[in-house]
Amino acid sequence: MSGLDLVLVVSERNRGWVLDTICKEIARHHPGRTAFHYQLGRLPLARAYFFSHYSLFGAYLRRNPWLLLRRTLVFFTHPSDDRAIAWRVARRLRLASLVVSMSTVHARGLVALGLPETKIRVVVPGTDPVRFTPHDRDGTGAVGFCSAYYPRKEPERIARLVRAMPGRRFLFVGRGWSAWPGFPGLLAEPNLTYVEAEYDEYPRHYGALDVFVSLSRVEGGPIPLLEAMMANVVPVSSRTGFAPDLIEHGCNGFLFGLDAPLEEVCDLVERAYVLNADVRATVEDRTWARFSAEIQALSEGSQ
């Protein structure tokens, strides 16, 4: 066996994006020898493997059948919208040593699809408490969104929320939203500022927020929600991804159902402005160092 402790497998098309970043944080805090693998093909020998997406596990297993004799962790963000695909994925994941779900919500979904609970561990990702520093909220900060464009991000609902709250300023840190046909109309709203920023600029933008909103129907995280909370921003989020793992409704933020009326979301945003809570203190332990340590323990079979 080679001297590698953990090989982190990432798709070439995800290089430099969220899943690659998560793997880099695992490697940065891992005390052993790690390596990255981006090209589909034969994997180097190692004690354990971390597949950053479930689609990679099946593709690599077909080319490296000996993986069944190794320790394999498969990271699970969120299920496919196609129920038939979701069933096939759950069946294939039985071959992994463990499935690491980003959230309790999607772990329960995997159990419902037939994956044994013993095969699943919930490990909520982390963020950098030094990069994302806290700030005081004074009731005049903006309402924030932060995401790349996908239809599941509920673009129409975002636009409706901005228009329904003309007295509040909105800051949208986005990427690729010009692909949405309704984007020019959203951009024309006088209470919205849209920016496409480099990741190093995110802390500054979070510092301008009092409230962070996530309207998505399906999420793995979202990671920006945790980053905003680390910056002491009050979250208002749909009940998907790891939002219910982090948010205690009415204490450090607010949750709403996937089909909640817009009026309810508007009310929760206003309640967030007057919430007197140290939001950062509730997530301060959600660091990349902690996340990496949990992944390391799972890769060694000690959890």
C-alpha positions in Angstrom: 0.0 0.0 0.0 1.2 3.5 -0.7 1.9 6.0 2.0 -1.2 8.0 1.3 -3.8 8.2 4.0 -6.6 9.8 2.1 -7.3 10.5 -1.6 -9.8 13.2 -2.3 -11.7 12.6 -5.6 -13.1 15.7 -7.4 -14.6 16.1 -10.9 -12.4 18.2 -13.2 -15.4 20.4 -13.9 -15.7 21.2 -10.2 -12.1 22.2 -9.8 -12.0 25.6 -8.0 -15.7 25.4 -7.0 -17.5 24.5 -3.8 -16.8 20.8 -3.7 -13.2 21.3 -4.5 -12.9 23.9 -1.8 -14.5 21.5 0.8 -11.9 18.9 -0.2 -9.0 21.4 0.1 -10.1 22.3 3.6 -10.2 18.6 4.5 -6.7 18.2 3.2 -5.4 21.5 4.8 -6.4 20.3 8.3 -5.6 16.6 7.8 -2.4 15.5 9.7 -1.7 12.7 7.3 -0.7 12.4 3.6 -3.4 13.4 1.2 -3.7 13.6 -2.5 -6.2 15.0 -5.0 -7.5 13.1 -8.1 -9.4 15.0 -10.8 -9.2 12.8 -13.9 -11.4 9.7 -14.3 -9.3 6.6 -14.3 -7.2 4.5 -12.1 -6.8 5.7 -8.5 -3.6 5.6 -6.5 -3.6 3.2 -3.6 -4.4 4.8 -0.2 -5.9 3.8 3.1 -9.1 5.7 2.4 -11.0 7.6 -0.4 -13.3 10.6 -0.2 -15.6 11.1 -3.2 -16.8 14.6 -3.3 -20.0 13.7 -5.2 -22.0 10.5 -5.4 -21.8 10.4 -9.2 -18.0 10.0 -9.0 -18.2 6.9 -6.8 -20.0 4.8 -9.3 -17.9 6.0 -12.2 -14.6 5.2 -10.4 -15.9 2.0 -8.9 -16.4 0.6 -12.4 -12.8 1.4 -13.3 -11.4 0.4 -9.9 -13.4 -2.5 -8.6 -10.8 -3.1 -5.9 -12.3 0.0 -4.1 -14.8 -2.5 -2.5 -11.9 -3.7 -0.4 -10.9 -0.1 0.7 -12.4 2.4 3.0 -14.7 4.7 0.9 -16.6 7.8 2.0 -19.1 9.3 -0.4 -20.1 13.0 0.2 -23.8 13.6 -0.3 -25.0 17.1 -0.9 -28.6 16.7 -2.1 -30.7 14.2 -4.1 -31.6 14.3 -7.7 -34.9 15.8 -8.7 -35.6 12.6 -10.7 -37.0 10.0 -8.3 -35.8 7.1 -10.4 -32.2 8.4 -10.4 -32.5 9.0 -6.6 -33.4 5.4 -6.1 -30.5 4.1 -8.3 -28.1 6.4 -6.4 -29.2 5.1 -3.0 -28.8 1.5 -4.2 -25.3 2.1 -5.5 -24.3 3.9 -2.3 -24.8 0.6 -0.4 -21.4 -0.3 -1.8 -19.7 2.5 0.0 -18.2 2.2 3.4 -20.1 5.3 4.6 -22.2 8.1 3.1 -21.4 11.5 4.6 -24.5 13.6 4.3 -24.2 17.4 4.7 -27.6 17.5 6.5 -30.0 15.6 8.6 -32.8 16.4 6.1 -31.1 14.5 3.2 -29.8 11.7 5.5 -33.5 11.0 6.3 -34.2 11.1 2.6 -31.6 8.5 1.9 -33.1 6.2 4.6 -36.5 6.6 2.9 -34.9 5.5 -0.3 -33.6 2.3 1.3 -30.1 3.1 2.4 -29.5 1.6 5.9 -29.0 4.2 8.7 -25.8 2.4 9.6 -24.3 3.5 6.3 -24.9 7.2 6.9 -23.2 9.9 9.0 -24.3 13.5 9.1 -21.4 15.9 9.1 -22.2 19.6 8.6 -19.4 21.4 6.8 -17.5 24.3 8.4 -16.2 27.7 7.6 -13.4 30.0 8.6 -14.1 32.0 11.8 -11.0 34.1 11.1 -12.1 35.1 7.6 -15.7 35.7 8.5 -15.6 38.0 11.4 -18.6 39.1 13.4 -20.2 42.6 13.2 -22.9 44.4 15.1 -26.3 44.6 13.5 -28.0 48.0 13.8 -31.2 47.5 12.0 -30.1 49.4 8.9 -28.1 46.7 7.1 -29.2 45.0 3.9 -31.0 41.8 3.3 -28.6 39.4 1.5 -28.7 36.6 -1.0 -25.6 34.7 -2.1 -25.6 32.0 -4.7 -24.8 31.0 -8.3 -27.8 30.7 -10.6 -29.8 27.5 -10.6 -33.5 27.1 -11.1 -33.8 25.5 -7.7 -32.7 28.8 -6.2 -36.2 30.0 -6.8 -35.4 33.1 -8.9 -39.0 34.2 -9.3 -39.5 34.1 -5.6 -36.4 36.1 -5.0 -37.7 38.8 -7.3 -41.1 38.8 -5.6 -39.5 39.2 -2.2 -37.4 42.2 -3.3 -40.6 43.8 -4.8 -42.7 43.0 -1.7 -40.2 44.9 0.6 -39.5 48.2 -1.1 -38.4 49.7 2.3 -35.6 47.3 2.7 -32.3 47.3 0.8 -31.2 44.0 -0.8 -27.6 43.0 -1.6 -27.3 40.0 -4.0 -23.8 38.4 -4.3 -24.3 36.2 -7.3 -22.8 34.4 -10.2 -24.2 33.5 -13.6 -27.6 35.1 -13.0 -27.7 36.6 -16.5 -28.7 33.2 -17.7 -32.1 33.7 -16.0 -34.6 35.5 -18.4 -36.1 37.5 -15.6 -32.7 38.9 -14.4 -32.9 42.3 -16.2 -36.2 43.0 -14.4 -34.8 42.1 -11.1 -31.7 44.2 -11.7 -33.9 47.2 -12.4 -35.4 47.1 -8.9 -34.2 50.3 -7.1 -33.7 48.6 -3.7 -31.4 45.8 -5.1 -27.7 45.9 -5.6 -26.2 42.9 -7.5 -22.5 42.1 -7.4 -20.4 39.3 -8.8 -17.5 39.2 -6.3 -14.4 37.1 -5.8 -14.6 34.9 -2.8 -12.0 37.0 -0.9 -14.6 39.8 -1.0 -17.4 37.9 0.6 -16.6 38.8 4.2 -16.9 42.5 3.3 -20.3 42.0 1.8 -21.5 39.9 4.7 -20.5 42.8 6.9 -23.1 45.0 5.2 -25.9 42.6 6.0 -28.3 42.3 8.9 -30.3 39.4 7.4 -29.4 36.6 5.1 -32.2 34.8 3.1 -32.2 31.5 1.4 -35.4 30.6 -0.6 -34.2 27.4 -2.3 -36.3 24.3 -2.5 -33.3 22.0 -2.5 -29.9 22.7 -0.9 -26.9 20.8 0.3 -26.0 23.7 2.6 -26.0 26.4 1.5 -22.4 27.2 2.6 -23.1 31.0 2.4 -25.7 30.6 5.0 -23.1 29.3 7.5 -20.6 32.0 6.4 -23.2 34.7 7.0 -24.1 33.2 10.5 -20.4 33.2 11.3 -20.4 36.9 10.4 -23.3 37.4 12.9 -26.0 37.8 10.3 -29.5 36.5 11.1 -30.6 33.7 8.7 -34.1 33.3 7.3 -34.2 30.1 5.4 -36.3 27.4 3.8 -36.3 24.0 5.6 -33.8 22.3 3.3 -30.1 21.4 3.4 -28.4 22.0 6.7 -30.4 25.0 7.7 -32.5 23.0 10.2 -29.2 21.6 11.7 -28.0 25.1 12.4 -31.0 27.3 13.0 -33.1 27.1 16.1 -36.3 28.9 15.0 -36.8 32.2 16.8 -33.5 31.9 18.7 -30.7 32.3 16.2 -32.7 32.7 13.0 -35.9 31.6 11.3 -37.1 28.7 9.2 -40.1 28.4 6.9 -41.6 25.6 4.9 -40.8 25.1 1.2 -44.3 26.2 0.2 -44.6 29.0 2.8 -46.5 32.1 1.5 -44.3 35.1 0.6 -46.1 37.1 3.3 -44.7 34.7 5.9 -41.2 35.1 4.6 -41.5 38.9 4.6 -42.7 38.7 8.3 -39.8 36.6 9.2 -37.3 39.0 7.6 -38.8 41.8 9.7 -38.6 39.7 12.8 -35.0 39.0 12.0 -34.2 42.7 12.1 -35.3 42.9 15.7 -33.9 39.6 16.9 -31.4 40.2 19.7 -29.1 37.2 19.4 -25.4 36.5 19.1 -25.8 34.4 16.0 -22.1 33.8 15.6 -21.8 32.2 19.0 -24.3 29.4 17.9 -22.0 28.3 15.0 -18.6 29.3 16.2 -17.5 25.7 16.5 -18.5 24.9 12.9 -15.0 25.3 11.6 -13.1 23.6 8.8 -10.7 22.1 11.3 -13.6 20.4 13.1 -15.1 19.2 9.8 -11.7 17.8 8.6 -11.2 16.0 12.0 -14.6 14.3 11.7 -13.9 13.2 8.1 -10.5 11.9 9.2 -12.1 9.9 12.0 -14.6 8.4 9.6 -11.9 7.6 7.1 -10.0 5.7 9.8 -13.1 3.8 10.9 -13.1 5.3 14.4 -16.6 6.6 14.2 
